[in-house]
Amino acid sequence: AGSLMAKYAIGTMVDAFEKTEADAELHLYGSPAAASELMKSHPNCKKTKYMGVLPQSEVFKKMQEASLLINPRPSTLDLAKYSCPSKTFEYMVSGTPILMTKLPGLPEEYHPYIYFFDEESEEGFKQKFDEILAKPKEELRQKGEDAASFLLSNKGYTLQVSKLLDFIVL
């Protein structure tokens, strides 16, 4: 869900997913214009479906129903050095496990709660899709629940405001 622009490796993700052994579908949500371009350049997709644009509350429900949430954003983008995508936190709080690239702006304390691609290429994506989607559903569910628990226990807004107030008062 989100931007389906080529610079975010969406095409590479689609190509890799189409070659997986997994009996699964890749659902994309986001800009119709970007999706149209993407699907034109990938006309023979059997496992990838563009699902349109939905209100955020509906997207969140879909995230909770999914087996895996994916963010293929290349770690080499200049933007990746200085940011940690809010999508990561949205994904974590959904309770669904995440597979993403190891972005330099993502603090290491998050790493135990996320699956990472070993290699940012079509083959690397495919290998990791096959590996993760072959895991038992209970293991995937637990990984997602652990991520949500970590985020809500350590990064919730009340805790963050408390830390800010402590900092200001000192």
C-alpha positions in Angstrom: 0.0 0.0 0.0 1.4 3.4 -0.9 3.5 4.7 -3.7 3.9 2.3 -6.5 6.7 4.3 -8.2 9.4 2.4 -10.1 12.2 4.0 -8.0 10.9 2.1 -5.0 11.7 -1.3 -6.7 8.0 -2.2 -7.1 8.6 -3.7 -10.5 11.5 -5.9 -9.2 9.2 -7.0 -6.3 6.5 -8.0 -8.8 8.9 -9.8 -11.1 10.3 -11.8 -8.1 6.9 -12.6 -6.6 5.6 -13.9 -10.0 8.5 -16.5 -9.9 7.9 -17.7 -6.3 7.0 -21.2 -5.5 4.5 -20.0 -2.9 0.8 -20.4 -3.4 0.1 -16.8 -2.7 -1.0 -13.5 -4.3 0.6 -10.1 -4.1 -1.9 -7.4 -3.6 -1.0 -3.8 -4.4 -2.9 -0.7 -3.2 -2.1 2.8 -4.3 -2.1 5.3 -7.1 -4.1 4.2 -10.1 -1.8 6.0 -12.5 1.4 4.3 -11.1 -0.4 1.0 -11.0 -1.5 1.3 -14.6 2.1 1.9 -15.6 3.4 -0.9 -13.5 0.8 -3.4 -14.8 1.4 -2.3 -18.4 5.1 -3.2 -18.0 4.2 -6.5 -16.3 1.3 -7.7 -18.5 1.5 -11.4 -17.7 1.1 -11.3 -14.0 -0.8 -14.2 -12.5 0.0 -13.8 -8.8 -0.1 -10.0 -8.6 -3.3 -8.0 -8.3 -3.9 -4.3 -8.2 -6.6 -3.7 -5.6 -7.2 0.0 -6.1 -7.3 2.9 -3.6 -9.0 2.4 -0.3 -9.5 4.5 2.8 -6.7 4.2 5.4 -9.0 2.2 7.8 -9.7 -0.3 5.0 -6.0 -0.6 4.1 -5.2 -1.3 7.8 -7.8 -4.1 7.8 -6.2 -5.6 4.7 -2.8 -5.3 6.3 -4.1 -7.3 9.3 -5.5 -10.0 7.1 -2.3 -10.4 5.1 0.3 -13.1 5.6 3.2 -10.8 5.0 3.7 -7.1 4.4 6.5 -6.0 2.0 8.5 -2.9 1.5 11.1 -3.2 -1.2 12.4 0.4 -1.0 16.1 0.3 -2.1 18.5 1.0 0.7 20.7 2.9 -1.8 18.2 5.8 -2.3 19.6 9.0 -0.8 16.3 9.3 1.1 16.9 6.0 2.9 20.0 7.3 4.7 18.1 9.9 6.6 14.7 8.5 7.1 12.8 5.6 8.5 9.5 5.2 6.6 6.4 5.6 8.6 5.1 2.6 6.6 7.4 0.4 8.7 5.6 1.5 11.9 2.1 1.1 10.3 3.1 -2.4 9.3 4.5 -3.2 12.7 1.4 -2.1 14.6 -0.8 -4.2 12.3 0.6 -7.4 13.8 1.4 -8.8 10.4 5.1 -9.7 9.8 7.2 -7.4 7.6 9.8 -8.2 4.9 11.8 -5.2 3.8 15.2 -4.0 2.7 17.6 -3.1 5.5 17.3 0.7 5.3 20.2 2.6 6.9 17.8 5.0 8.6 16.0 2.2 10.5 17.5 1.9 14.0 18.9 -1.5 14.9 16.5 -2.0 17.8 13.8 -2.7 15.2 15.8 -5.4 13.4 14.7 -8.4 15.6 11.1 -7.7 14.7 11.5 -7.6 10.9 12.5 -10.0 8.1 15.0 -8.5 5.8 16.0 -9.3 2.2 19.5 -10.6 2.0 20.0 -9.2 -1.5 18.2 -6.4 -3.2 17.7 -8.0 -6.6 15.0 -9.9 -8.3 16.6 -13.2 -7.4 17.3 -12.1 -3.8 13.6 -11.0 -3.4 12.4 -14.3 -4.9 14.6 -16.4 -2.6 13.4 -14.5 0.5 9.7 -14.7 -0.6 10.1 -18.5 -0.9 11.9 -18.7 2.4 9.4 -16.6 4.4 6.2 -17.8 2.8 7.3 -21.4 3.6 7.4 -20.7 7.3 4.6 -22.1 9.5 1.7 -19.7 9.8 2.1 -19.7 13.6 5.8 -18.5 13.3 4.8 -15.7 11.0 1.9 -14.7 13.3 4.2 -14.6 16.3 6.8 -12.5 14.5 4.0 -10.0 13.6 2.6 -10.0 17.2 6.1 -9.5 18.6 6.6 -6.5 16.3 3.3 -4.9 17.3 4.0 -5.5 21.0 7.5 -4.0 20.8 6.2 -0.9 19.0 3.2 -0.3 21.3 5.2 -1.0 24.5 8.3 1.0 23.6 7.3 3.6 21.0 3.7 4.6 21.8 2.8 8.3 21.9 2.3 8.5 25.7 5.8 7.0 26.3 7.3 9.4 23.7 5.6 12.4 25.2 6.8 11.4 28.6 10.4 11.1 27.3 10.1 14.5 25.7 8.7 16.1 28.9 11.6 14.5 30.9 14.1 15.9 28.4 12.5 19.5 28.6 12.3 19.5 32.4 15.9 18.5 32.8 
